[in-house]
Amino acid sequence: MHPFVATVRRGQLRPLTLRLLLTLAVILVLVAGHGTPALAQPDDAGSTATNQEQAADANQASFWQIVLNSGPVGIVILLLSIGGAALVVEHVIHIRARVLMPTGLSEKVRETLKTGHVAQALQECQAEPSLLSYIIQSGLAEIDGKWTSIEKAMEDATAEQSARLYRKVEYLSVIGNLAPMLGLLGTVIGMVMAFRDVSTAQGAPQAKELAEGIYLALVTTVEGLIVAIPALAAFAYFRNRVDQLVAETAQQALHVFTPFKRSRLAGERSR
């Protein structure tokens, strides 16, 4: 198996992704676990300024408490946000021209093929495993056949590896579509629970109780949208980036075989 294919299958940046996930999870736990600080009792109970400060501190400290109160659905959305952030970092590192098309590789292999040293060209590709080297090696594997066979082998290799890159990027689209749906699910569950509490309450329900339940229920919708919007934007960017880099890589691979293509086609015509 070619090193590039093996690297893609087992996940080239899997250790990095796991470290990112663990780091983000620890940060989330630390921030979310920062509970609401106890409010100091004022010396003067009738002091308006002290009451306002206490209210401001309570509102500021209760944000993460509200997030935690969003329930299991909210926790799942937060986990999706961590996974999405890790995927974005991985794609930024991996989907780059330097990684997919090592600088100088195409020219080096092209010059080697001009001299007719196919084995040396193969070694140069194996020394720098990448998308470009894999496509070139696919063409070199059919070097003894007709030019159409070489071209078809490179086209198949390009389609195969671009599909692998697309599948990795697709996870961002999955996160972007799941997050708002989970947010809506959490909101509906919260609304049902809020109205159930009102229906079972003794006496006339107070507007404050109903508003508080709906308020907490809507938090999951906000969380889902906060996760979905950046995830879908990142998916669109990386999808277009993959299109661009794969097209450039295919052009470089064809450029490598240009001298060989001319001689091979000339030889086929003279037969």
Protein Blocks (a to p, Z undefined) as FASTA:
>chain_A
ZZklmmmmnopmlmmmmmmmmmmmmmmmmmmmmccddddddfblmlmklmmmmmmmmmmm
mmmmmmmmnojmlmmmmmmmmmmmmmmmmmmmmmcfklmmcghklmmmmmmmmnopaklm
mmmmmmmgcfklmmmmmmmmmmmmcfklmmmmmmmmmmmmmmmmmmmmmmmmmmmmmmmm
mmmmmmmmmmmmmmmmmmmpgcjddfklmmmmmmmmmmmmmmmmmmmmmmmmmmmmmmmm
mmmmmmmmmmmmmmmmmmmmmmmmmmmmmZZ
